[in-house]
Amino acid sequence: LVLDGGEGDDTFNVDFAGGLTLPSNGLNVLGGIGGNDTLNVTNAPSGNHVFNYTNATDGSVVVPGRGTIHYTGLDPITYTSAGGTLTFNFTTTADDIAVSVDGSGNLVVAGPTIETTPVSLSGITAIAFQGGSDTDKVTINSPLNVNVTFDVEQIVLNAAINGVVSGNATTVTVNAGGLIQNGIDAAASGATVNVGAGTYHEDINLSLKPGLSLVGAGAATTTISGVLGAANETVVVGNNNTVRGFTITRTLGGGENNIGVVVASGATGSLITENVLTNNRTAVYLNGGTTQATISRNLITNNRSGFVAPDASYTGYVI
């Protein structure tokens, strides 16, 4: 089945409310030459909704249980459904994708290499961003209240993701409004997470990502402040983790954290450097069984205790 718009501005409406099922070889929508051609998909059933991008005007949409829409010469594509999950498969070229939420609550995925795609978030529980064979970048500009999986090389977080985050990015940037823990969870082991100036009210754990480096914009401008009633420590480091360029402190008021930085049990090669640790009960807690940690060039001030080493089962520390 082929819908050919020809020249001019065309709007194609595909409504699944009545139980529409597409032919086995799909529906082909041809936007034609020139014009501003739009595809509106409405009332798709619940399931995994897959958006495959070939270039800025061509691609396909897999509607769960109903078939595939192949399209050429379109921009934008709008989409509503009964819920489920969303998967965005980007092109084989380098993609620079911006993700936001508009005033109507639609997720808007846009970039110079893909069609602008507003998708209703009603009933959506998880989103996956899948890169192609080149270097891809995704920037999150609005808060998301779903689980998110990233399979791209570069991520910028300008807003919080209030769900489970996973990924394998080699470079992550977290700016004010984003969450550092989101950046850690979205990064691969051995990656670098760069944190922009600002105060981040959260407890963070690097220890599940061996070799990950967390780098702030400088202790004078970048603060991690442990939250009330959560973990007992503000920062946890593990194998070959680096923490550099932060003020590490805690929020006071009852239920506050006791420890600024904890070196996890059994960790090796941790580096804590060029930070200010202040207003903690204990600035640095050295767990047993850890080796080869370096804690150097930090300003440790106004804490009840600078270091606590509860036993002798650690070796090779440089302080």
PyMOL commands that set and color helices and strands:
alter all, ss='L'
color gray80, all
select helices_A, chain A and resi 180-186
alter helices_A, ss='H'
color red, helices_A
select strands_A, chain A and resi 2-4+11-15+27-30+38-44+47-53+59-63+67-72+77-81+84-89+96-101+106-110+117-120+124-130+137-140+147-151+154-157+165-167+169-174+187-195+198-201+204-205+213-216+222-226+233-237+242-244+247-250+259-263+271-273+276-278+282-286+294-296+299-301+305-308
alter strands_A, ss='S'
color yellow, strands_A
deselect
rebuild
show_as cartoon
